[in-house]
Amino acid sequence: MNRDRALVAAQFALLAVILAGGRRGRGRPRSVQAAGAALGAGGLTLLIWSGRTLGRNLTPLPTPVAGGTLVQRGPYRLVRHPIYTALLLLSGGWTVARGGRVSVTGTLLLGALLRHKAGIEDTALAGRHPDHAAYRAHTGAFLPRTGRR
């Protein structure tokens, strides 16, 4: 199994751990459950928007699609990896709504894994697209940069 596929397999394994680690919200106030659901809904919306914006450039692998373009519109005008942001919002929302140390740990590990994948993607994109350095200078990896525009 190559590095890219191993990272994707680890990503899906962590998502499964996060889902299985929830305690069904026992003892969580409804307001906390609602906040978690809102985070998750925001994550799902961002995930769909980001995937549609990428179009044929979409791949779960950290190595970009051969012949792909550097997308800088939609959510990508502010953030280089909005799909990863969306996955963290979904995982965080689930964890807030459902509780559970396993879900918290899984979400933290997922964040670290996605940061690693983002670094691989940024390096690959920089090698393929000369304007990636300028793009990277004005966008955040997972969150928009503040104070620079």
Beta strands, then each sheet from edge to edge (+ up, - down):
end
